Amino acid sequence: MARTILLAGGTGFIGTKLAELLRSRGHHVRLLTRTPRGADQFGWDPAAGQIDDEAVRGADVVINLAGAGIAEQRWTPARKKLIIDSRVESARVLRDAFQRLDQLPEAYLAASAIGYYGNSGDVWKNENDPPADKSFLVESTTAWEQATETVGALGIRMVVFRIGIVLEQSGGALREMIKPLRFGVGGYFGDGRAWYSWIHRDDLCRMFLWAVENQDVEGIYNAVAPNPAQNKDLIKAAAKAMHQPALFAAAPEFALRLAFGEMADAILFSTRVSAEKIIRAGFRFQHPELAGALEDIFSKKG
């Protein structure tokens, strides 16, 4: 059945592809954006508590991907506040609109991140496991999920995806990782043994579609492929998929800390995350293996 879907963060790296997929399935997609420019685009400003009420009226499902980028700038106190506030305030504005207009959607789907688990080494993490530390990644994702829970408390079906490293060459972490490869250098981080729990962007978008179209899907799910890879192995697999000969070299942890400060946590932390729950719930990956996922990505133009 076609649904009317309100998508916050729909103009970004994930949202653009997700909107395309939803429309291809016959769903009507409305985009929430700070700068609406076309049909089916509606304005909002979460920091100011503002939203175009017409975006909410008649929406069957709301998907919230909004939030300032984790790894775009050094984590100054002001940047940390923005990262948390942008996530908490977006959920608050949507919740308040649902209540004010007496318009509860059937489902509320929200992004979170595997940063929730903290730096957990080689230990497999599932949805019931607590964070391994009190790092900023844990602090920010915990606040993010708590804000989402206030929406679910209205009696709406709620789905939270703890998203891993999203692989696609046109954006996200992979685009940055492969830049040195184009010059024949495979740079990995620290000792290269940190576990990276990744997911092909197409599979992530298919997860959101799956949650939209299956009303029995509810709760928290790890949005990661079932086969995480260590950092050095991921870089080597990318070079192979690109058919790019490379000399592999480590970027030492002290140099990364010097360059990025606390934000280096985002690339040095090891998080080995299980996809078992979502597989048991019936989701089927198109790209469960790293080599196949990267081959698919680099076989495309762009």
C-alpha positions as CSV (number, residue, x, y, z in Angstrom):
1,M,0.0,0.0,0.0
2,A,1.3,3.4,-0.9
3,R,2.0,5.6,2.0
4,T,2.7,9.3,2.5
5,I,6.2,9.5,4.0
6,L,7.7,12.6,5.7
7,L,11.5,12.5,5.4
8,A,13.6,14.7,7.6
9,G,17.2,14.9,6.4
10,G,16.1,13.8,2.9
11,T,18.5,15.9,1.0
12,G,21.7,14.2,2.4
13,F,23.9,11.3,1.5
14,I,21.5,8.7,2.7
15,G,18.2,10.6,2.4
16,T,18.5,11.3,-1.3
17,K,18.9,7.7,-2.2
18,L,16.2,6.7,0.3
19,A,13.7,9.1,-1.2
20,E,14.4,7.7,-4.7
21,L,13.8,4.2,-3.5
22,L,10.6,5.0,-1.6
23,R,9.2,6.8,-4.7
24,S,10.1,3.9,-6.9
25,R,7.9,1.7,-4.7
26,G,5.0,4.1,-5.2
27,H,5.2,6.0,-1.9
28,H,4.5,9.7,-1.8
29,V,7.6,11.4,-0.2
30,R,7.6,14.8,1.5
31,L,11.0,16.3,2.4
32,L,11.6,18.5,5.4
33,T,14.5,20.9,4.7
34,R,15.7,24.2,6.0
35,T,15.6,25.6,2.4
36,P,12.5,24.2,0.6
37,R,12.8,24.8,-3.1
38,G,10.3,22.6,-4.9
39,A,7.2,20.5,-4.8
40,D,6.8,18.3,-1.8
41,Q,9.5,20.2,0.1
42,F,8.5,21.8,3.4
43,G,10.5,24.1,5.7
44,W,11.6,23.7,9.2
45,D,14.2,24.9,11.7
46,P,14.6,22.5,14.6
47,A,16.9,24.9,16.5
48,A,14.1,27.5,16.5
49,G,11.4,25.0,17.1
50,Q,9.7,25.8,13.8
51,I,8.1,23.5,11.3
52,D,5.6,23.9,8.4
53,D,2.5,22.1,9.8
54,E,1.4,21.1,6.4
55,A,4.3,18.7,6.2
56,V,2.9,16.7,9.1
57,R,-0.7,16.7,8.2
58,G,-1.7,13.4,6.6
59,A,1.8,11.8,6.9
60,D,1.5,8.1,7.5
61,V,5.2,7.5,8.3
62,V,7.9,9.9,9.5
63,I,11.6,9.1,8.9
64,N,14.1,11.3,10.8
65,L,17.7,11.3,9.5
66,A,18.4,14.8,10.6
67,G,21.5,15.8,12.5
68,A,24.8,17.6,12.2
69,G,27.7,15.4,10.8
70,I,29.8,13.6,13.4
71,A,33.1,13.8,11.5
72,E,32.8,17.0,9.6
73,Q,34.6,19.3,12.1
74,R,36.8,19.0,15.2
75,W,34.8,18.4,18.3
76,T,35.0,21.7,20.0
77,P,32.5,22.3,22.9
78,A,30.3,24.3,20.5
79,R,30.4,21.5,17.9
80,K,29.6,18.8,20.4
81,K,26.6,20.8,21.5
82,L,25.4,21.2,17.9
83,I,25.8,17.5,17.2
84,I,23.6,16.6,20.2
85,D,21.1,19.5,19.9
86,S,20.5,19.0,16.2
87,R,19.4,15.4,16.9
88,V,17.4,16.1,20.1
89,E,15.7,19.2,18.7
90,S,14.6,17.5,15.5
91,A,12.8,14.8,17.4
92,R,11.3,17.4,19.8
93,V,9.9,19.5,17.0
94,L,8.3,16.5,15.3
95,R,6.9,15.2,18.6
96,D,5.5,18.6,19.5
97,A,3.9,18.9,16.0
98,F,2.3,15.5,16.3
99,Q,0.7,16.5,19.6
100,R,-0.2,20.1,18.6
101,L,-2.0,19.0,15.4
102,D,-3.3,15.8,16.9
103,Q,-1.7,14.0,13.9
104,L,0.1,10.8,15.0
105,P,1.7,8.9,12.2
106,E,1.5,5.2,12.1
107,A,5.2,4.8,12.5
108,Y,8.3,6.9,13.4
109,L,11.6,5.6,12.0
110,A,14.8,7.2,13.3
111,A,18.5,7.0,12.7
112,S,21.0,6.3,15.5
113,A,24.6,5.0,15.2
114,I,26.8,2.2,16.4
115,G,28.8,4.8,18.2
116,Y,26.3,3.9,21.0
117,Y,28.5,0.9,21.8
118,G,31.7,2.9,22.3
119,N,35.1,1.4,21.9
120,S,34.4,-2.3,22.4
121,G,37.4,-4.0,20.9
122,D,36.9,-7.5,19.5
123,V,33.7,-8.2,21.5
124,W,30.5,-8.7,19.4
125,K,27.8,-6.2,20.3
126,N,24.0,-6.7,20.0
127,E,21.1,-4.4,20.6
128,N,20.8,-5.3,24.3
129,D,24.4,-4.6,25.2
130,P,25.2,-1.4,27.2
131,P,27.9,1.0,26.0
132,A,31.5,0.1,26.7
133,D,32.6,3.6,27.8
134,K,31.4,7.1,28.4
135,S,33.0,8.7,25.3
136,F,31.3,11.5,23.3
137,L,30.1,9.0,20.7
138,V,28.2,7.2,23.5
139,E,26.9,10.4,25.0
140,S,25.6,11.8,21.7
141,T,23.9,8.6,20.5
142,T,22.4,8.0,23.9
143,A,20.8,11.5,23.9
144,W,19.7,10.8,20.3
145,E,17.9,7.6,21.2
146,Q,16.4,9.1,24.3
147,A,14.8,11.9,22.2
148,T,13.5,9.3,19.8
149,E,11.9,7.4,22.7
150,T,9.9,10.4,23.7
151,V,8.2,10.2,20.3
152,G,7.6,6.5,20.7
153,A,6.0,7.2,24.0
154,L,3.1,8.9,22.2
155,G,2.0,5.3,21.2
156,I,3.6,5.4,17.7
157,R,5.3,2.3,16.3
158,M,9.0,3.3,16.6
159,V,12.0,1.8,14.8
160,V,15.6,2.9,15.5
161,F,18.4,1.9,13.3
162,R,21.9,2.0,14.8
163,I,23.8,2.7,11.6
164,G,27.3,1.5,10.9
165,I,29.8,2.9,8.4
166,V,27.7,3.5,5.2
167,L,29.6,2.5,2.1
168,E,29.2,4.4,-1.2
169,Q,31.9,6.1,-3.1
170,S,30.0,9.3,-3.7
171,G,29.9,10.3,0.0
172,G,30.4,9.2,3.6
173,A,33.4,7.7,5.1
174,L,34.4,5.6,2.1
175,R,34.9,8.6,-0.1
176,E,37.4,9.9,2.4
177,M,39.2,6.6,2.9
178,I,39.8,6.0,-0.8
179,K,41.3,9.4,-1.6
180,P,44.9,8.3,-0.8
181,L,44.3,5.1,-2.8
182,R,43.9,7.2,-6.0
183,F,47.6,8.1,-5.5
184,G,48.7,4.6,-4.8
185,V,48.7,4.9,-1.0
186,G,46.5,2.7,1.3
187,G,46.3,4.6,4.5
188,Y,44.9,2.7,7.5
189,F,44.4,4.0,11.1
190,G,46.5,3.1,14.1
191,D,47.3,-0.6,14.0
192,G,44.6,-1.2,11.5
193,R,42.9,-3.8,13.7
194,A,39.8,-1.7,14.8
195,W,36.6,-3.4,13.7
196,Y,34.5,-1.5,11.3
197,S,30.9,-2.5,11.1
198,W,29.8,-1.4,7.7
199,I,26.7,-1.4,5.5
200,H,26.2,-0.8,1.7
201,R,24.1,2.3,1.3
202,D,21.5,0.4,-0.8
203,D,21.0,-2.1,2.0
204,L,20.5,0.6,4.5
205,C,17.9,2.3,2.4
206,R,16.2,-1.1,1.9
207,M,16.1,-1.5,5.7
208,F,14.1,1.7,6.0
209,L,11.8,0.6,3.2
210,W,11.4,-2.8,4.9
211,A,10.4,-1.1,8.2
212,V,7.9,1.2,6.4
213,E,6.2,-1.7,4.7
214,N,6.2,-4.2,7.6
215,Q,4.1,-3.1,10.5
216,D,5.4,-5.8,12.8
217,V,8.9,-4.3,12.7
218,E,9.5,-2.3,15.9
219,G,12.3,-1.4,18.3
220,I,16.1,-1.1,17.9
221,Y,18.0,-2.8,15.2
222,N,21.7,-2.7,14.2
223,A,21.9,-1.4,10.6
224,V,25.1,-3.2,9.7
225,A,26.1,-6.0,7.3
226,P,26.7,-9.4,9.0
227,N,30.4,-9.5,8.3
228,P,32.3,-6.5,9.8
229,A,36.0,-6.0,8.7
230,Q,39.0,-4.7,10.4
231,N,40.2,-1.3,9.2
232,K,43.3,-2.5,7.4
233,D,41.4,-5.2,5.6
234,L,38.7,-2.8,4.5
235,I,41.3,-0.5,2.9
236,K,42.9,-3.5,1.2
237,A,39.5,-4.7,-0.1
238,A,38.7,-1.2,-1.4
239,A,42.0,-1.1,-3.3
240,K,41.3,-4.5,-4.8
241,A,37.8,-3.5,-5.9
242,M,39.2,-0.3,-7.5
243,H,41.9,-2.3,-9.2
244,Q,44.3,0.1,-7.7
245,P,47.8,-1.0,-6.7
246,A,48.8,0.6,-3.5
247,L,51.5,0.8,-0.8
248,F,49.8,0.3,2.5
249,A,51.0,2.4,5.5
250,A,49.7,3.2,8.9
251,A,48.6,6.6,10.1
252,P,49.8,6.4,13.8
253,E,47.3,7.1,16.5
254,F,49.3,10.0,18.0
255,A,49.3,11.7,14.6
256,L,45.5,11.2,14.2
257,R,45.0,12.6,17.7
258,L,47.1,15.6,16.9
259,A,45.3,16.3,13.7
260,F,41.7,15.6,14.7
261,G,41.7,15.8,18.5
262,E,38.9,13.8,20.2
263,M,37.2,13.4,16.8
264,A,39.8,10.7,16.0
265,D,37.6,8.4,18.1
266,A,35.3,8.1,15.1
267,I,38.0,6.3,13.1
268,L,40.1,4.7,15.9
269,F,37.3,3.1,17.9
270,S,36.7,-0.6,17.3
271,T,33.0,-1.7,17.2
272,R,32.1,-5.2,16.1
273,V,28.4,-5.2,15.8
274,S,26.0,-8.1,15.2
275,A,23.3,-8.1,12.5
276,E,21.6,-11.2,13.9
277,K,18.5,-9.5,15.2
278,I,17.5,-7.9,11.9
279,I,18.3,-11.1,10.0
280,R,16.0,-13.1,12.4
281,A,13.3,-10.4,11.8
282,G,13.3,-11.2,8.1
283,F,15.5,-8.7,6.5
284,R,17.7,-10.0,3.6
285,F,20.9,-8.4,2.7
286,Q,21.8,-7.9,-1.0
287,H,25.4,-7.2,0.0
288,P,26.4,-9.2,3.1
289,E,30.1,-9.6,2.2
290,L,32.6,-6.7,2.0
291,A,34.2,-7.8,-1.3
292,G,30.9,-8.1,-3.1
293,A,29.7,-4.8,-1.7
294,L,32.8,-2.9,-2.8
295,E,32.8,-4.6,-6.2
296,D,29.2,-3.4,-6.7
297,I,30.1,0.1,-5.5
298,F,33.1,0.5,-7.7
299,S,31.5,-1.0,-10.8
300,K,29.2,1.9,-10.9
301,K,30.2,5.2,-12.6
302,G,30.8,8.2,-10.4
